[in-house]
Amino acid sequence: MSVLQANCPSCGAPIEFKAGSTLVLVCPFCRSAVARTDRGLEDIGKVAEIVDSESPLRLGLRGSYNGNTFELTGRAQMKHELGGVWDEWYATFSNGWVGWLAEAQGRFYLTFYQPLPQGVVVPSFNDLQLGQVISEIPSQTPLMVQERGHGTTAAADGEIPYKLTPGELFAYADLAGKNNAFATIDYSIEPAWVFVGSQVTLAEIGLGDAKPVQREARSVAAAAASCPNCGGPLSLTAPDKAERVTCPNCDSLLDVNQGNLSYLKTLTPPVGAPDFVAPIGASGTFPGGVEFKIIGAVARSVTIDGMKYFWHEYLLYNPTVGFRWLVHSDNHWNFVEPVNAADVETKFVGDTTAIFNGRTYRIFQDAPAVVEYVKGEFYWRVEQGETVRAIDYIDPPLMLSQEISGNEINWSAGTYMPNDQIEKIFGITGLPKPWGVAPNQPFTGRFYYTWGALPLPLLLVVAVFMIPIAGLTKTVENEQITLPPLQNATTPQTAFSQPFELKANRNVRITASAQVDNSWADLDIDLINDQSQEVESVNIPVEYYSGSDEDGPWTEGDKASDATLSSLPGGKYQLKIEGTWEKWQTPMPVQVKVEQAVNRGVNFLCAFIVLLLVPVFGFFRKFSFESSRWRDSMFTASGARNSSDDSSVYSSDD
């Protein structure tokens, strides 16, 4: 690598341009930005000191990407128009590449300059729309506008590959694509330049062992800060990233300007808003083994049908991972992480469904969310009354949320966490019990209609296997017996069947059929045990009528009927048939049949009904649970706007 050695035109100190692509070098002695031109070196102004942060990156750090090594040789620090700063690290590759490693809110984006095809230009900054796909940029995946805004060049260090102008205001647009694709359009250049790459982790670029720099002096200074309104002590957990902080002593909202505090206004808690449950400063280890600390709390609200509903959002911070949220509503909890906007599929803003990571989410709420009250410190310039459009989609136990402001679209994914898990994370007890059903609260009674229904197919299997064990239905007696004419209409005639053998422990069905036609016969049949003379009696009435009327032919009754007895002792038996009939003057032929091991299915049906109670109870609980969930939604489970909700704040084409 060739090195250009020279003297700073401002202070005369020796400086070195190590990379051939370097255009500006910040003099480490006088903080002058020294530009390299074809006429020599030019002092283009003083550059502010870099605002120290807990970044794990530093100049001189070496990593690798796609098999090529690089070194961080420069750092530009930009200030966001809404407050806060982000860093852009200049990465010089051994193969001649020049890359930018942007660092913002604990996330990292590695991009490279992407020349556009001849004659192709990107849309102007004023023509950009949030969610718009920029087809002019060559990319393996469509890139959509996620944020458009303005930044200011605040500070720099090391070597920079472009002519950096201290204090310069510039416009930019950040674009996102699927699979962590990322791009930035820089409108400070005409025509605009495009940088394309992806969101990366430090481990993916060979910097997984990088650790945040410890700055004890800065921590002490932050701990000794005082409120400019009441003089009370203040402590900032992330002084390098904080833009707003509230005084715990007088409820003043303070602006944080690189550690310098200024009074903005005194906050008043809204009437009816619940108190914050989690204290500022509490820390705990969340799923994944990452420890977060609560550094801020926001009370937000939506107004539906004239009713204001509150919830709390706690800002979590880890120096390496960045920021996350813990949302508390109706004493239900959700751990919320940012997601790539391009990985979420919707047809339009406010669509009834959204697809993310292969899961389909259903719309639950779509309303303006208002900041009502804040405590602690925040990485953006939070304001009381700040409003965004908030759209929630659910697929329990997950919630997908979209927030839309004037210049930015953000998506986040929340995971439902029960009270006992939150208590374990923070090492506390006695959190208030949740009420109602949370939008993405999972139903925990699936056991009743999954495992609870398992005995039903088992019962069917047992019934099938019991058929050969119990035996098939067997006819043990079948004969025709003729009863002679009655002496009068009320005195029965009696006849006996042939003896027959019955097996033990098998039920008995007696069927009697008679040649009745528009008449009846009443048969009393005794089953007599020849050995013990014990008698089992059944009554089998037989009647059959037919005819025709204006509606056509009709029939009523049957020429055969039966009765069933439970199992009897084995042995020889005989039937005694005693009967009367309507046409008593004529003989009555009666066909009697005796069967054993009759599969009626009564026991099976009774057992099935009893076992069915468990899954039916489970499905009833599930129905009741889902009804309670969607009762609090602006939409039905199918995505239609709830008829009881007349607060149509947004239309689908917004």
KOLKOL-375136 format. One line per 5 residues: number of its first residue (from 0); their letters; for each residue x, z, y of C-alpha. Coordinates in steps of 0.05 Angstrom, whole numbers, plus 5000, padded with zeros to 4 digits. Each point is the difference from the previous one (the first is absolute). Layout:
BEGIN
NUM> a> X:Z:Y  ...
END
This chain:
BEGIN
0> msvlq> 5000:5000:5000  5029:4979:5067  5003:5054:5054  4999:4985:5074  5036:5054:5039
5> ancps> 4989:5006:5075  4990:5050:5056  4934:5024:5027  4987:4965:5067  4968:5065:5026
10> cgapi> 5049:5055:4981  5059:4962:4971  4998:5036:4933  5019:4960:4938  4941:4969:4962
15> efkag> 4996:4958:4937  4950:4945:4980  5004:5004:4924  4946:4950:4982  5002:4928:5021
20> stlvl> 4924:5001:5013  5006:5059:5049  4978:4981:5071  4995:5070:5030  5041:5062:4986
25> vcpfc> 4984:5069:5028  5063:5031:5027  5008:5067:4965  5035:5029:5061  4955:4982:5060
30> rsava> 4936:4976:4965  5004:4932:5034  4969:4941:4964  5056:4949:4997  4978:4928:4987
35> rtdrg> 5047:4947:4971  4991:4933:5035  5038:4934:5000  5032:5023:5066  5022:5069:4974
40> ledig> 4970:5069:5000  4942:5021:5045  4974:5069:5016  4924:4994:4997  4983:5073:5015
45> kvaei> 5002:5070:4975  4964:5017:4936  4966:5067:4988  5024:5046:4946  4966:4990:4932
50> vdses> 4945:5051:4990  5025:5039:4940  4953:5001:4941  5001:5024:4929  5014:4929:4976
55> plrlg> 5041:4996:4936  5034:4938:5029  5063:4997:5043  5049:4948:5025  5051:4980:4948
60> lrgsy> 4955:5014:4941  5007:4948:4944  4946:4975:4953  4981:4939:4960  4941:4952:4996
65> ngntf> 4989:4945:4948  5072:5010:4977  5030:4993:5069  5033:5059:5036  4988:5016:5073
70> eltgr> 5021:5050:5053  4958:5031:5055  5040:4980:5062  4949:5008:5056  4938:5038:5020
75> aqmkh> 4946:4984:5052  4947:5051:5017  4933:4975:5025  4946:5039:5034  4927:4987:4981
80> elggv> 4949:4991:5056  4957:5056:4969  5060:5047:4994  5052:5011:4948  5062:4959:4982
85> wdewy> 5022:4958:4942  5070:4979:4980  5026:4931:4982  5066:5002:4963  5044:4938:5002
90> atfsn> 5024:4984:4928  5062:4956:4994  5005:4969:4930  5064:4981:4965  4974:4930:4987
95> gwvgw> 4986:4987:5074  4927:5020:5001  4973:5038:5060  4942:5047:4986  4959:5053:5035
100> laeaq> 4981:5065:4967  4942:5029:5040  4983:5074:4992  4933:5027:5023  4962:5063:4978
105> grfyl> 5042:5008:4937  4991:4928:4977  5053:4946:4998  4993:4924:5009  5057:4951:4987
110> tfyqp> 4990:4933:5034  5040:4937:5014  4993:4945:5052  4954:4946:4974  5006:4932:5036
115> lpqgv> 4933:4964:5004  4992:4927:4978  5013:4947:5053  4944:4998:5051  4965:5062:4973
120> vvpsf> 4987:5058:5047  4963:5065:4988  4937:5018:5040  5013:5031:5068  4997:5075:5007
125> ndlql> 4934:4997:5039  4968:4957:4946  5017:5047:4943  4941:5035:4966  5006:5061:4954
130> gqvis> 4992:4979:4928  5017:4927:5017  5042:4964:4947  5060:4965:5032  5006:4938:4957
135> eipsq> 5056:4970:5042  5051:5049:4970  5028:4976:4933  4989:5055:4950  4984:5011:4926
140> tplmv> 4940:5041:5020  4953:4993:5060  5020:5044:5059  4946:5033:5042  5005:5033:5068
145> qergh> 5000:5075:4991  5023:5022:5070  5012:4968:5067  5031:5038:5057  5055:5010:5050
150> gttaa> 5066:5037:4994  5058:5018:5045  5074:4997:4984  5016:5074:5009  5070:5010:4971
155> adgei> 5053:4968:4956  5065:5014:4965  5053:4960:4965  4997:4924:4995  4937:4959:5014
160> pyklt> 4992:4925:4981  4958:4982:5061  5005:5010:5075  4968:5069:5006  4974:5017:5069
165> pgelf> 4991:5075:5013  4928:5017:5020  4973:4931:4983  4926:4996:4984  4982:4953:4943
170> ayadl> 4939:4980:4959  4999:4999:4925  4954:4992:4940  5009:5032:4932  4973:4962:4940
175> agknn> 4987:5024:4929  4993:4963:4934  4987:5019:4928  5054:5034:4958  5031:5033:5062
180> afati> 5014:4934:5036  5014:5012:5074  5015:4959:5061  5009:5009:5075  4989:4950:5056
185> dysie> 5045:5014:5060  4968:4973:5063  5059:5020:5045  5029:4932:4984  4970:4932:5016
190> pawvf> 4980:4971:4952  4986:5064:4961  5047:5018:4943  4975:5020:4932  5033:5050:4953
195> vgsqv> 4975:5003:4928  5016:5050:4945  4967:5058:4965  4988:5074:5002  5055:5033:4959
200> tlaei> 5021:5068:4976  5070:5026:5012  5012:5000:4925  4983:4926:4997  5055:4983:5050
205> glgda> 5053:5046:4971  4990:5057:5050  4962:5047:4955  5052:5055:5009  4997:4999:5076
210> kpvqr> 4980:5067:5029  4973:5019:5069  5052:5025:5048  4994:5074:5015  4997:5018:5074
215> earsv> 4997:5075:5007  5011:4999:5075  4940:4956:5011  4957:5046:4957  5020:5060:5040
220> aaaaa> 4984:4965:5065  4932:4981:4973  4986:5070:4977  5016:5027:5070  4952:4953:5036
225> scpnc> 4946:5030:5044  4931:4976:5021  5003:4975:5072  4930:5026:5012  5002:5072:4974
230> ggpls> 5073:5010:4983  4984:5017:4928  5051:4982:4945  4995:4934:4963  5032:4974:4937
235> ltapd> 5004:4926:4982  5010:4982:4927  5015:4926:5015  5025:5001:5073  5031:4930:4992
240> kaerv> 4934:4969:4981  4949:5043:5036  4962:4968:5058  4945:5053:5009  4999:5074:4986
245> tcpnc> 4949:5054:5014  5017:5070:5023  4974:5052:4951  4995:5051:5056  4958:4964:5053
250> dslld> 4974:4938:4964  5037:4953:5048  5013:4929:4978  5072:4984:5018  5038:4935:5003
255> vnqgn> 5067:4999:4964  5053:4956:5032  5064:5007:4958  4990:5075:4999  4976:5006:5073
260> lsylk> 4930:5029:5003  4949:4985:5053  4929:5027:5007  4942:4950:4991  4935:5039:4992
265> tltpp> 4969:5062:4969  4961:4986:4937  4933:5031:4984  4976:5004:4928  4934:4962:4992
270> vgapd> 4936:5039:4989  4981:5002:4926  5067:4979:4974  5026:5043:4942  5065:5038:5006
275> fvapi> 5064:4972:4970  5012:5028:4931  5073:4982:4988  5052:5030:5047  5051:4959:5038
280> gasgt> 5068:5010:4967  4974:5008:4929  5040:4960:4949  4991:4983:4927  5021:4952:4946
285> fpggv> 4951:4944:4987  4992:4955:4939  5063:4960:4992  5044:5059:5016  5003:4988:5075
290> efkii> 4997:5060:5047  4959:4991:5063  4990:5045:5059  4937:5003:5043  5022:4984:5071
295> gavar> 4933:4981:5032  4925:5005:4992  4945:4955:5028  4925:5014:5003  4962:4933:4997
300> svtid> 4927:4982:4999  4950:4945:4989  4929:4999:5028  4946:4973:4954  4925:5002:5016
305> gmkyf> 5017:5045:5059  5035:5051:4956  5074:5014:5009  5041:5011:4937  5069:5032:5004
310> wheyl> 5061:4998:4954  5073:5020:5006  5063:4960:4989  5067:5036:4991  5063:4961:5015
315> lynpt> 5053:5010:4946  5074:4986:5012  5061:4991:4957  5064:4975:5033  5016:4951:4945
320> vgfrw> 4930:4976:4980  4968:5002:5068  4928:5017:5016  4939:5011:4956  4931:5030:5012
325> lvhsd> 4959:5055:4967  4926:4991:5016  4951:5058:4997  4925:4986:5003  4944:5045:4976
330> nhwnf> 5055:5041:4967  5020:4940:4958  5073:4976:5003  5034:4932:4998  5074:4983:5000
335> vepvn> 5008:4935:5041  5057:4950:4999  5008:4935:5038  4993:4934:4962  5019:4928:5016
340> aadve> 4941:4968:5036  5013:4933:4966  4991:5031:4931  4927:5015:5016  4952:4943:4989
345> tkfvg> 4937:4995:5042  4961:4939:5023  4989:5027:5070  5004:5065:5039  4946:5046:4974
350> dttai> 4991:4962:4935  4960:5038:4947  5058:5001:4951  5076:5004:5004  5049:4986:4943
355> fngrt> 5066:5037:4995  5048:5007:4941  4949:4967:4955  4945:5050:5017  4935:4983:5036
360> yrifq> 4979:5049:5055  4929:5004:5028  4987:5011:5074  4977:5070:5017  5005:5009:5076
365> dapav> 5012:4956:5061  4999:5037:5066  5042:5018:5061  5046:5060:4986  5015:5042:5061
370> veyvk> 5057:5049:5011  4967:5066:5021  5057:5050:5000  5073:5004:4980  5052:5053:4983
375> gefyw> 5075:4994:4986  5043:4938:5010  4989:4926:4990  5041:4937:4996  4953:4961:5045
380> rveqg> 4969:5015:5068  4936:5030:4973  4944:5009:5050  4936:5040:4997  4944:4949:4995
385> etvra> 5045:4947:4968  4954:4955:4958  5012:4951:4943  4954:4963:4954  5004:5034:4932
390> idyid> 4975:4967:4936  5003:5038:4934  4995:4969:4931  4997:5041:4936  5017:4995:4927
395> pplml> 5003:5073:4978  5048:5036:5000  5029:4951:5051  4980:4982:5070  5024:4939:5039
400> sqeis> 4996:5007:5075  5008:4949:5055  5012:5019:5073  4996:4947:5054  5023:5011:5072
405> gnein> 5011:4950:5055  5068:4975:4975  5008:5026:4929  4968:5000:4931  5020:5056:4952
410> wsagt> 4980:5012:4928  5010:5064:4961  4983:5025:4931  4974:5070:4988  5001:5038:4934
415> ympnd> 4949:5056:4989  5032:5068:4988  4960:5061:4976  5006:5067:5034  5041:5032:4946
420> qieki> 5052:4945:5006  5006:5010:5075  5006:5075:4990  5056:4989:4949  5037:4952:5047
425> fgitg> 5001:5050:5058  5003:5063:4958  4935:5028:5028  4932:5024:4974  4930:5005:5026
430> lpkpw> 4989:4931:5030  4926:4990:5020  4959:4970:4944  4980:4927:5011  4927:4982:5011
435> gvapn> 4964:4936:4983  5033:4942:4966  5060:4968:5034  5000:4924:5008  5056:4991:4948
440> qpftg> 4991:5064:4960  5005:4982:4926  4943:5019:4953  5028:5051:4951  4942:4999:4950
445> rfyyt> 5017:4936:4964  5012:5042:4937  4926:5008:4991  4985:4925:4994  5066:4979:4968
450> wgalp> 5024:5052:4951  4931:5032:5002  4971:4935:4973  5051:4994:4944  4956:5038:4949
455> lplll> 4947:4945:5006  5041:4945:4966  5027:5052:4952  4928:5018:4982  4985:4926:4986
460> vvavf> 5061:4995:4955  4979:5062:4962  4930:4973:4992  5027:4934:4972  5045:5037:4950
465> mipia> 4943:5048:4980  4956:4943:4975  5039:4988:4935  5012:5075:4993  4927:5018:5006
470> gltkt> 4979:4938:4961  4953:4943:5017  4924:5007:4998  4975:5001:4928  4929:4990:4975
475> veneq> 4986:5051:4944  4925:4986:4991  4956:4941:5018  4932:4991:4968  4928:4983:5016
480> itlpp> 4947:5052:4987  4926:4985:5004  4955:5055:5024  4928:4993:4971  4940:4999:5047
485> lqnat> 4982:5066:5033  4940:5040:4978  4983:5009:5073  5034:4987:5067  5035:5067:5004
490> tpqta> 5021:5018:4930  5071:4972:4986  5023:4965:4937  5066:5020:4967  5052:4962:4961
495> fsqpf> 5071:5013:4975  5062:4956:4999  5050:4990:4945  5055:5054:4997  5066:4980:5035
500> elkan> 5069:5030:5013  5025:5024:5068  5073:5013:5018  5018:5064:5035  5020:5004:5074
505> rnvri> 4967:4934:5020  4939:4991:5044  4936:4970:4972  4954:4949:5031  4930:4988:4972
510> tasaq> 4966:4935:5021  4927:4986:4985  4964:4934:5012  4926:4985:4989  4958:4937:5005
515> vdnsw> 4960:5022:5061  4969:4949:5046  4964:5026:5061  4996:5067:4964  5042:5061:4984
520> adldi> 5027:5042:4942  5025:5072:5005  5050:5019:4946  5027:5070:4985  5061:4994:4955
525> dlind> 5033:5058:4964  5071:4994:4973  5001:5047:4939  5064:5026:4967  4986:4998:4925
530> qsqev> 5046:5058:4985  4985:5050:5056  4931:4973:5018  5019:5005:5073  4959:4953:5043
535> esvni> 5018:4962:5064  4939:4971:5034  4994:4943:5050  4940:4966:5032  5003:4924:5006
540> pveyy> 4942:4968:5037  4992:4924:4994  4955:4960:5047  4998:4928:5022  4952:4964:5048
545> sgsde> 5000:4930:5027  4955:4955:5041  4995:4953:5059  4975:5006:5071  5006:4962:5066
550> dgpwt> 5075:5015:5001  5010:4972:4931  5013:5029:4931  5022:5073:4993  5021:5049:4946
555> egdka> 5006:5076:4997  5034:5044:4949  5035:4979:4935  4983:4993:4926  5061:5044:4983
560> sdatl> 5026:5067:5024  5053:5049:4979  5025:5072:5004  5070:5028:4990  5022:5065:4969
565> sslpg> 5068:5033:5006  5044:5006:4938  4969:5034:4939  5030:5029:4936  5017:4948:4948
570> gkyql> 4954:4991:4939  4937:4967:4975  4942:4992:5048  4930:4971:5000  4953:4979:5056
575> kiegt> 4929:5025:5006  4959:4953:5043  4934:5026:5028  4962:4954:5046  4937:4983:5037
580> wekwq> 4983:4933:5034  4948:4968:5043  4972:4953:4947  4994:5056:4949  4953:4963:4953
585> tpmpv> 5055:4952:4979  5067:5015:4964  5062:5008:5043  5065:4970:4974  5060:5038:5029
590> qvkve> 5072:4978:4995  5047:5060:5003  5075:4995:5007  5051:5057:4998  5070:4989:5030
595> qavnr> 5061:5044:5007  5061:5001:5046  4960:4966:5055  5044:4986:5062  4952:5015:5056
600> gvnfl> 5054:5014:5053  4965:5062:5028  5060:5045:4992  5045:4946:5028  4954:4990:5059
605> cafiv> 4995:5075:5014  5076:5007:4997  5009:4938:5044  4953:5028:5053  5035:5067:5000
610> lllvp> 5069:4968:5006  4975:4952:5053  4984:5059:5046  5075:5009:5017  5014:4929:5025
615> vfgff> 4932:4997:5034  5018:5064:5037  5067:4969:5018  4968:4937:5027  4950:5041:5040
620> rkfsf> 5057:5040:5030  5037:4935:5016  4938:4970:5033  4989:5063:5041  5074:5002:5019
625> essrw> 5000:4927:5023  4935:5009:5037  5030:5058:5039  5062:4958:5015  4964:4940:5027
630> rdsmf> 4948:5041:5037  5055:5015:5052  5021:4927:5006  4981:4948:5052  4993:4952:4941
635> tasga> 4968:4997:4931  5043:4996:4938  4987:4924:5000  5029:4993:5070  4935:4991:5038
640> rnssd> 4993:5040:5064  4960:5062:4987  4929:4991:5026  5000:5071:5028  5062:4983:5043
645> dssvy> 4983:4964:5064  5070:5010:5031  5023:4928:4990  5062:5009:5044  5035:4938:4974
650> ssdd> 4978:4933:4972  5034:4965:4943  5030:4947:5045  5036:5049:5046
END
